[in-house]
Amino acid sequence: MVPDSRVAAPRLKRPSWKDPRLLLGVLLVLVSVAGVIFLVGSADRTTEVYAARDGIAVGERLTLENVVRAKVRLGDTEQHYVTVADGLPQDVVAMQRIAKDQLVPKASLGEVDQLNRKPVALSIAQTLPSQAVAGARVDVWVAQPDAKNGFSEPKLILPGAEIAEVTTGSTALGSSKTTVLMVLVEDKQMPALLGAQANEAKISVVWNPRGAQ
């Protein structure tokens, strides 16, 4: 028997917008697209923060004169830095040196009462290594004068002291040049250093590549 060509072919059932499976699929697509847009937007978002203009020394307050603004992408680390939106914090000082162009981290700031290191000037006649710059660490050795118009064996009194500032100067008559190092000294180390200076001891510094001890 020859099949009747007039018999209609079965119709495919079109999906209905009321089908919960279709609605769920559309929802998942929308959520996925929204997530991608959010991630792209977050990655491209910049935050305006403060950075050190020429370097901020330990004990120095943040002012509009020693900081500059910088737009950077920080992502999840934004909370760790001082932002322009929050403004410069009041009644705080730098607890550690913040180098030139470095972003200002909140962890580097604290109250004056928390500062346990103070700058002391050391006049050094010896030639210093090129590494002896602000922020570097040096060992300070002292040789006390003896009864024979000489000096006793040097002793290490300040291991890993941080340099706050380096200034080149000269003696009163201008006959020789000296270098003045401002080193940060803890209160408990202060008597030994000040006593050595009062006794006109010979003070030498040695660059310490290991840093703080």
PEZIZI-V147396 format. One record per backbone hydrogen bond with DSSP energy under -0.5 kcal/mol. NH is the residue of the N-H (numbers start at 1). CO is the residue of the C=O. Records with the same first field share a line. If there is no record, write none. Layout:
NH=CO  CO
This chain:
5=3
7=4
14=12
19=16
20=18
23=19
24=20
25=21
26=22
27=23
28=24
29=25
30=26
31=27
32=28
33=29
34=30
35=31
36=32
37=33
38=34
39=35
40=36
41=37
42=38
43=39
44=40
45=42
47=72
49=47  70
50=82
51=68
52=102
53=66
56=98
57=55
59=94
60=57
62=92
66=63
68=51
70=49
72=47  70
74=72
77=74
78=75
80=77
81=78
82=104
83=81
84=48
85=48
87=83
93=110
94=60
95=108
96=108
98=56
99=97
101=52
102=99
104=50
105=103
106=80
107=80
108=105
109=106
110=93
114=111
115=112
116=114
118=185
120=183
122=181
124=122  179
132=129
133=131
135=163
136=133
138=161
139=206
140=158
141=139  204
142=155
143=202
144=142
146=150
149=146
152=144
155=142
157=140  155
158=140
161=138  158
163=136
164=182
165=182
167=180
169=178
171=176
174=171
178=169
179=124
180=167
181=122  179
182=165  180
183=120  181
184=162
185=118  183
187=116
189=186
190=186  187
191=187
193=189
194=190
195=191
196=192
197=193
198=194
199=195
200=197
201=196
202=143
203=201
204=141
206=139
208=137
209=207
211=208
